[in-house]
Amino acid sequence: MRSTPRIGTEEVLLSIRDLRVTFGTPEGQVMAVDGTSLDIHPGEVLAVVGESGSGKSQTALAVMGLLARNGTSEGSILWEGREILGLPEYQLARLRSEEIAMIFQNPMTCLNPYLRISTQMIEGMTMNRKVTRAQARSACIDMLETVQIADAANRIDMYPHEFSGGMLQRIMIAMSLLRRPRLLIADEPTTALDVTVQMQIVQMLQHIRQKYGTAIMLITHDLGLVASISDRISVMYSGQIMESGLAENVFSSPRHPYTQALLDAVPRIDRNDRKLRGITGEPPGPASRTSGCPFHLRCAFRMTSCVEHRPDMLGSREHAHACHLSNET
């Protein structure tokens, strides 16, 4: 009987430890993820937040075994205690078809514009399960209704271009849920959608979690979205986790200067000043990783140790952070 890693007494569904993702380029090796570690528990929503280029999506693609051809990953990725990093493609394909699903930022890049939605959904079911096309069609209609596609029985035979962006994102979620995955990785699922549709997608993800017990890894830079749905948060910067913990802890008492800067950059009606508080400077490129804290070039509290040494992640599952300033006080 295989063992399942635990934090305290809680089962861990997915455990990532010291993950490094590098890409070979004509200019040399580029590191996109630099020693990331995180856990996802059954039925919870973990939000991975950070600026564009921080390594969020590449972490998810490493889990799925979908890195670009010039990408390599090292470290450990455990699925229910079983190492899946480096699995043969046929085993990864089975894992993707039965246990872990992923929805991407732009559904139009994932759907064939020349095929009806029914063809694309039914094909996915009949390839991996012993069901008739009639059974598969009925299941697809039911799932489209679950994600609130009106008149699903008729609209299932429409083409992708006949749906709005928000509807296409719902269809992608429906296609992912047909396999009843235990983990759904949602990579910026509300990008380019208006605020009303964004909230509808968030409510739908909450409904899915409650109905099916699906764990969700939500990748986003939208802190408003994070506050409305997540149980825990991991703040990522330059390929590393800066802070993690329960959502209420991270929002109410951020311990890392980068987390505080992200929160300060969000417009709020309860602040007297009306100026946006942007973060000065630019994040380092993946080709210019440093041995110290990657945020030190933009941090108002940097010390010599920040430049020379990478801080350890200290704390508990409820709240942990990696900062020399906090460690010295």
Order of alpha helices (4+ residues) and beta strands (2+ residues): beta-beta-beta-beta-beta-alpha-beta-beta-alpha-beta-alpha-alpha-alpha-alpha-beta-alpha-beta-alpha-beta-beta-alpha-alpha-alpha-beta-beta-alpha
